[in-house]
Amino acid sequence: MISLKIIDIKAFMSSLLIQNVFDNFLLSELHINTSNYFNISGKLNEEYYSPEEFKLLEGRKYSAWGEIKPIAYSLIKGNKLPLSIKIVLLLASSNTENVLHKSGAAIPFGDINGLFLNIRFDKGDLYLITGTSIKNFTMDKTLERAWDEDLKIFLRHYGIAVEED
């Protein structure tokens, strides 16, 4: 787990809310504190979809960030900054499998609950905090370190400046 402080908040928010940089991540949860408290679960409601529609989601259990992003943007935009924002993104299954493979960790793919990216804006500061959830306790931090490094590479690729906290 690492904590990274975003240096240029405006540029990052543009990457998050306007550009498609994070669109392939899945949304676990979203909390926005403005004039009201807005809480959105990214978990898909299977009952909403026909069996054919749900099949097209290819076993996905969460909404893609790109699907929810316009809603988040509409809640955040305005003349005043939100008091706080918390977004928990989840690396898509195929990307999680790639990180696991590159890491060489001896963890079965089925034991990984997720590789998370927590985005927290509070009191004018914005932080990215990585997280790794594995079903069984392990002392092996190889996957965690690989996820941390992959995120840093991802951020550099998109020109997102951070400093380690």
PARO-495657 format. One line per 3 residues: for each residue x, y, z of N, C-alpha, C. Coordinates in Angstrom, 2 decimals, padded with zeros to 5 digits, always signed. Layout:
N
X/Y/Z/X/Y/Z/X/Y/Z; ...;
***
This chain:
165
+000.84/-001.18/+000.00/+000.00/+000.00/+000.00/+000.89/+001.24/+000.00; +000.56/+002.16/-000.89/+001.26/+003.43/-000.92/+000.25/+004.56/-000.90; +000.69/+005.70/-000.44/-000.12/+006.91/-000.46/+000.61/+007.94/-001.30;
-000.08/+008.46/-002.31/+000.50/+009.44/-003.21/-000.32/+010.71/-003.18; +000.34/+011.83/-003.01/-000.35/+013.12/-003.01/-000.32/+013.69/-004.42; -001.48/+014.08/-004.91/-001.59/+014.67/-006.25/-001.07/+016.10/-006.18;
-000.18/+016.45/-007.10/+000.41/+017.79/-007.11/-000.51/+018.79/-007.82; -001.05/+018.44/-008.96/-001.93/+019.33/-009.72/-003.35/+018.77/-009.68; -004.13/+019.21/-008.70/-005.47/+018.66/-008.48/-006.38/+018.93/-009.67;
-006.32/+020.12/-010.23/-007.20/+020.46/-011.35/-006.93/+019.53/-012.56; -005.67/+019.29/-012.87/-005.32/+018.41/-013.99/-005.76/+016.98/-013.70; -005.57/+016.54/-012.45/-005.99/+015.19/-012.11/-007.51/+015.04/-012.23;
-008.25/+016.01/-011.73/-009.71/+015.92/-011.79/-010.19/+015.92/-013.24; -009.49/+016.62/-014.11/-009.81/+016.57/-015.53/-009.58/+015.16/-016.08; -008.47/+014.54/-015.69/-008.18/+013.17/-016.11/-009.25/+012.20/-015.61;
-009.71/+012.44/-014.40/-010.68/+011.56/-013.76/-012.10/+011.76/-014.28; -012.51/+013.02/-014.43/-013.92/+013.33/-014.71/-014.24/+013.70/-016.16; -013.24/+014.13/-016.92/-013.51/+014.60/-018.29/-012.86/+013.68/-019.31;
-011.58/+013.39/-019.11/-010.87/+012.52/-020.04/-011.22/+011.06/-019.75; -010.69/+010.15/-020.53/-011.02/+008.73/-020.34/-009.91/+007.93/-019.64; -009.04/+008.60/-018.92/-007.87/+007.97/-018.31/-008.26/+006.81/-017.38;
-009.28/+006.98/-016.56/-009.65/+005.98/-015.56/-010.90/+005.18/-015.95; -011.38/+005.35/-017.17/-012.65/+004.76/-017.59/-012.70/+003.24/-017.51; -011.57/+002.56/-017.60/-011.58/+001.10/-017.56/-011.52/+000.52/-016.15;
-011.34/+001.38/-015.16/-011.44/+000.92/-013.79/-012.91/+000.66/-013.48; -013.16/-000.13/-012.47/-014.52/-000.38/-012.01/-014.77/+000.45/-010.76; -016.01/+000.85/-010.56/-016.36/+001.65/-009.38/-016.87/+000.74/-008.28;
-016.19/+000.77/-007.15/-016.66/+000.05/-005.97/-017.62/+000.95/-005.19; -017.18/+002.18/-004.90/-018.04/+003.11/-004.18/-017.64/+004.55/-004.43; -018.61/+005.43/-004.27/-018.41/+006.86/-004.50/-019.16/+007.63/-003.41;
-018.46/+008.55/-002.75/-019.06/+009.40/-001.72/-018.67/+010.85/-002.02; -019.65/+011.69/-002.18/-019.41/+013.10/-002.45/-020.14/+013.91/-001.39; -019.43/+014.83/-000.76/-019.99/+015.68/+000.28/-020.01/+017.12/-000.22;
-021.17/+017.57/-000.67/-021.36/+018.95/-001.10/-022.49/+019.52/-000.25; -023.48/+020.12/-000.87/-024.65/+020.62/-000.13/-025.47/+019.45/+000.42; -025.26/+018.28/-000.14/-025.87/+017.03/+000.31/-024.79/+015.96/+000.33;
-025.10/+014.84/+000.97/-024.22/+013.68/+000.93/-024.72/+012.75/-000.17; -023.86/+012.43/-001.12/-024.21/+011.53/-002.20/-023.36/+010.27/-002.07; -024.02/+009.14/-002.01/-023.33/+007.85/-001.91/-023.83/+006.95/-003.03;
-022.89/+006.42/-003.80/-023.24/+005.54/-004.91/-022.44/+004.25/-004.76; -023.15/+003.14/-004.80/-022.49/+001.84/-004.84/-022.27/+001.50/-006.30; -021.10/+001.05/-006.62/-020.81/+000.67/-008.00/-021.27/-000.75/-008.33;
-021.75/-001.46/-007.33/-022.18/-002.85/-007.55/-023.39/-002.87/-008.46; -023.31/-003.67/-009.52/-024.40/-003.77/-010.48/-025.60/-004.47/-009.86; -026.78/-004.01/-010.23/-028.03/-004.61/-009.79/-028.49/-005.58/-010.88;
-028.20/-006.85/-010.67/-028.48/-007.86/-011.69/-029.96/-007.90/-012.08; -030.86/-007.60/-011.15/-032.29/-007.62/-011.43/-032.70/-006.59/-012.48; -031.93/-005.55/-012.64/-032.23/-004.48/-013.59/-032.07/-004.94/-015.04;
-031.19/-005.89/-015.26/-030.83/-006.32/-016.60/-031.61/-007.56/-017.03; -031.88/-007.63/-018.32/-032.42/-008.86/-018.88/-031.27/-009.87/-018.89; -031.58/-011.18/-018.97/-030.48/-012.16/-019.02/-029.51/-011.90/-020.17;
-030.01/-011.44/-021.31/-029.14/-011.15/-022.46/-028.24/-009.95/-022.17; -028.81/-008.91/-021.56/-028.01/-007.72/-021.23/-026.94/-008.07/-020.20; -027.33/-008.85/-019.19/-026.37/-009.19/-018.14/-025.23/-010.05/-018.71;
-025.55/-010.90/-019.65/-024.52/-011.73/-020.28/-023.49/-010.87/-021.00; -023.94/-009.77/-021.59/-023.03/-008.85/-022.28/-022.03/-008.19/-021.33; -022.35/-008.16/-020.05/-021.45/-007.57/-019.05/-020.28/-008.51/-018.71;
-020.30/-009.72/-019.27/-019.20/-010.68/-019.15/-018.79/-010.96/-017.71; -019.76/-011.14/-016.84/-019.47/-011.51/-015.46/-019.05/-010.35/-014.58; -019.06/-009.16/-015.11/-018.67/-007.98/-014.33/-019.67/-007.78/-013.19;
-019.19/-007.45/-012.01/-020.06/-007.21/-010.87/-020.19/-005.73/-010.52; -019.35/-004.91/-011.14/-019.33/-003.48/-010.84/-019.44/-002.66/-012.12; -019.96/-001.46/-011.98/-020.03/-000.53/-013.10/-018.63/-000.05/-013.46;
-018.40/+000.17/-014.72/-017.14/+000.80/-015.14/-017.19/+002.27/-014.73; -016.05/+002.82/-014.35/-015.99/+004.23/-013.96/-016.53/+005.11/-015.09; -016.23/+004.76/-016.32/-016.69/+005.55/-017.47/-018.21/+005.64/-017.56;
-018.92/+004.66/-017.01/-020.38/+004.67/-017.02/-020.95/+005.60/-015.95; -020.25/+005.73/-014.83/-020.73/+006.52/-013.69/-020.14/+007.92/-013.68; -019.04/+008.09/-014.38/-018.32/+009.37/-014.40/-019.21/+010.58/-014.70;
-020.12/+010.52/-015.68/-020.97/+011.70/-015.94/-021.85/+012.08/-014.74; -022.28/+011.09/-013.99/-023.09/+011.36/-012.79/-022.22/+012.04/-011.74; -021.02/+011.50/-011.53/-020.10/+012.09/-010.56/-019.76/+013.53/-010.94;
-019.49/+013.73/-012.22/-019.14/+015.07/-012.70/-020.27/+016.06/-012.43; -021.50/+015.63/-012.68/-022.65/+016.53/-012.47/-022.82/+016.88/-010.99; -022.42/+015.98/-010.10/-022.53/+016.24/-008.67/-021.39/+017.12/-008.15;
-020.25/+017.08/-008.81/-019.06/+017.79/-008.33/-018.94/+019.19/-008.93; -019.32/+019.35/-010.21/-019.10/+020.64/-010.87/-019.91/+021.74/-010.18; -019.40/+022.93/-010.29/-020.06/+024.08/-009.67/-019.06/+025.11/-009.24;
-019.56/+026.13/-008.58/-018.70/+027.24/-008.16/-017.92/+026.94/-006.88; -018.40/+026.00/-006.09/-017.74/+025.67/-004.83/-017.15/+024.26/-004.90; -016.00/+024.12/-004.29/-015.39/+022.80/-004.20/-016.21/+021.92/-003.25;
-016.28/+020.63/-003.52/-016.90/+019.72/-002.55/-016.12/+019.76/-001.24; -016.80/+019.48/-000.14/-016.11/+019.39/+001.14/-015.18/+018.17/+001.15; -015.67/+017.08/+000.56/-014.84/+015.88/+000.46/-015.38/+014.98/-000.65;
-014.48/+014.16/-001.16/-014.82/+013.16/-002.17/-014.03/+011.90/-001.81; -014.71/+010.78/-001.90/-014.03/+009.49/-001.74/-014.52/+008.60/-002.87; -013.58/+008.13/-003.66/-013.88/+007.23/-004.77/-013.01/+006.00/-004.60;
-013.64/+004.84/-004.60/-012.89/+003.60/-004.53/-013.05/+002.89/-005.87; -011.93/+002.84/-006.61/-011.92/+002.16/-007.90/-011.28/+000.79/-007.74; -011.66/-000.09/-008.62/-011.20/-001.47/-008.60/-010.61/-001.78/-009.97;
-009.43/-002.36/-009.98/-008.81/-002.74/-011.24/-009.63/-003.85/-011.88; -009.91/-003.73/-013.17/-010.69/-004.73/-013.88/-010.00/-006.10/-013.78; -010.80/-007.14/-013.87/-010.33/-008.51/-013.70/-009.16/-008.85/-014.63;
-009.27/-008.49/-015.90/-008.19/-008.83/-016.85/-006.89/-008.11/-016.48; -007.00/-006.87/-016.03/-005.80/-006.12/-015.63/-005.23/-006.66/-014.32; -006.10/-007.11/-013.42/-005.64/-007.72/-012.18/-004.85/-008.99/-012.49;
-005.35/-009.76/-013.43/-004.66/-010.99/-013.84/-003.29/-010.65/-014.43; -003.20/-009.58/-015.21/-001.91/-009.16/-015.77/-000.92/-008.76/-014.69; -001.38/-008.01/-013.69/-000.50/-007.59/-012.59/-000.02/-008.82/-011.82;
-000.94/-009.76/-011.57/-000.57/-010.99/-010.86/+000.49/-011.75/-011.64; +000.27/-011.90/-012.94/+001.21/-012.65/-013.78/+002.60/-011.97/-013.78; +002.61/-010.65/-013.96/+003.90/-009.92/-013.98/+004.61/-010.01/-012.63;
+003.82/-010.04/-011.55/+004.43/-010.04/-010.21/+005.14/-011.36/-009.90; +004.63/-012.44/-010.48/+005.19/-013.75/-010.17/+004.77/-014.27/-008.81; +003.81/-013.60/-008.16/+003.35/-014.02/-006.84/+002.66/-015.37/-006.93;
+002.85/-016.18/-005.91/+002.26/-017.53/-005.87/+000.87/-017.48/-005.24; +000.03/-016.63/-005.77/-001.34/-016.47/-005.27/-002.28/-016.88/-006.40; -003.20/-017.80/-006.14/-004.17/-018.15/-007.18/-005.05/-016.94/-007.51;
-005.33/-016.74/-008.80/-006.13/-015.60/-009.22/-007.47/-015.55/-008.48; -008.07/-016.69/-008.26/-009.36/-016.76/-007.57/-009.32/-016.29/-006.12; -008.13/-016.20/-005.55/-007.99/-015.73/-004.16/-007.88/-014.21/-004.06;
-007.84/-013.52/-005.19/-007.71/-012.07/-005.16/-009.11/-011.44/-005.21; -009.45/-010.72/-004.15/-010.72/-009.98/-004.12/-010.64/-008.73/-004.98; -009.46/-008.13/-005.04/-009.31/-006.95/-005.87/-008.06/-006.15/-005.58;
-007.70/-005.36/-006.57/-006.63/-004.36/-006.45/-007.33/-003.01/-006.52; -007.23/-002.23/-005.47/-008.03/-001.02/-005.31/-007.20/+000.25/-005.44; -007.88/+001.30/-005.88/-007.31/+002.64/-005.90/-008.30/+003.54/-005.19;
-007.91/+004.02/-004.02/-008.74/+004.93/-003.23/-008.34/+006.35/-003.57; -009.31/+007.15/-003.98/-009.08/+008.56/-004.31/-009.79/+009.37/-003.24; -009.04/+010.19/-002.52/-009.62/+010.95/-001.42/-009.27/+012.43/-001.55;
-010.31/+013.24/-001.61/-010.14/+014.69/-001.60/-010.74/+015.19/-000.29; -009.94/+015.92/+000.49/-010.41/+016.44/+001.77/-009.54/+017.63/+002.16; -010.19/+018.69/+002.56/-009.49/+019.89/+003.03/-008.48/+020.41/+002.02;
-008.84/+020.34/+000.72/-007.99/+020.90/-000.32/-006.86/+020.01/-000.80; -006.71/+018.83/-000.21/-005.66/+017.90/-000.63/-006.29/+016.68/-001.28; -005.57/+016.11/-002.24/-006.06/+014.93/-002.93/-005.00/+013.84/-002.88;
-005.41/+012.66/-002.44/-004.50/+011.54/-002.28/-005.01/+010.31/-003.03; -004.07/+009.52/-003.52/-004.34/+008.21/-004.09/-003.71/+007.20/-003.15; -004.48/+006.20/-002.75/-003.99/+005.18/-001.84/-004.32/+003.82/-002.45;
-003.30/+003.01/-002.62/-003.52/+001.69/-003.20/-003.96/+000.71/-002.12; -004.61/-000.35/-002.55/-005.01/-001.40/-001.63/-005.08/-002.72/-002.36; -004.79/-003.77/-001.64/-004.84/-005.12/-002.18/-005.68/-005.96/-001.23;
-006.66/-006.68/-001.77/-007.50/-007.54/-000.95/-007.37/-008.98/-001.46; -006.91/-009.83/-000.55/-006.72/-011.25/-000.87/-007.53/-012.06/+000.14; -008.17/-013.11/-000.31/-009.06/-013.91/+000.54/-008.33/-014.53/+001.73;
-007.13/-015.02/+001.51/-006.38/-015.68/+002.55/-005.18/-014.84/+002.95; -004.90/-014.79/+004.24/-003.76/-014.02/+004.72/-002.47/-014.58/+004.14; -001.62/-013.68/+003.72/-000.30/-014.08/+003.23/+000.73/-013.03/+003.63;
+001.92/-013.49/+003.93/+003.02/-012.58/+004.23/+003.68/-012.09/+002.94; +003.35/-012.74/+001.82/+003.92/-012.40/+000.52/+003.32/-011.08/+000.03; +004.13/-010.06/-000.06/+003.68/-008.73/-000.50/+004.07/-008.45/-001.95;
+004.44/-009.50/-002.69/+004.87/-009.35/-004.07/+003.79/-008.72/-004.94; +002.55/-009.20/-004.82/+001.44/-008.66/-005.61/+001.18/-007.20/-005.24; +001.20/-006.92/-003.95/+000.98/-005.55/-003.48/+002.03/-004.59/-004.05;
+003.28/-004.98/-003.99/+004.36/-004.14/-004.53/+004.22/-003.97/-006.04; +003.82/-005.04/-006.74/+003.64/-004.96/-008.19/+002.51/-004.00/-008.54; +001.41/-004.05/-007.80/+000.29/-003.14/-008.03/+000.72/-001.69/-007.78;
+001.46/-001.46/-006.71/+001.95/-000.11/-006.41/+002.82/+000.41/-007.56; +003.73/-000.43/-008.05/+004.61/-000.01/-009.14/+003.85/+000.20/-010.44; +002.90/-000.68/-010.74/+002.10/-000.52/-011.96/+001.30/+000.77/-011.93;
+000.78/+001.12/-010.76/+000.04/+002.38/-010.66/+000.96/+003.57/-010.92; +002.16/+003.54/-010.38/+003.10/+004.64/-010.62/+003.43/+004.76/-012.11; +003.60/+003.63/-012.78/+003.87/+003.64/-014.22/+002.67/+004.21/-014.97;
+001.47/+003.80/-014.59/+000.23/+004.30/-015.19/+000.14/+005.83/-015.04; +000.41/+006.32/-013.85/+000.33/+007.77/-013.60/+001.36/+008.53/-014.41; +002.59/+008.02/-014.47/+003.64/+008.66/-015.28/+003.23/+008.69/-016.74;
+002.68/+007.58/-017.23/+002.26/+007.49/-018.63/+001.25/+008.60/-018.98; +000.37/+008.90/-018.05/-000.65/+009.94/-018.29/-000.24/+011.32/-017.78; +001.01/+011.45/-017.36/+001.51/+012.75/-016.93/+000.89/+013.27/-015.64;
+000.50/+012.37/-014.77/-000.11/+012.75/-013.49/+001.00/+012.82/-012.45; +001.28/+014.02/-012.01/+002.38/+014.26/-011.07/+001.93/+013.98/-009.64; +002.75/+013.17/-008.93/+002.46/+012.83/-007.55/+003.72/+012.91/-006.72;
+003.54/+012.98/-005.42/+004.67/+012.84/-004.52/+004.27/+011.80/-003.47; +005.23/+010.95/-003.10/+004.92/+009.92/-002.12/+004.74/+010.58/-000.77; +003.71/+010.12/-000.10/+003.35/+010.69/+001.19/+004.03/+009.95/+002.31;
***
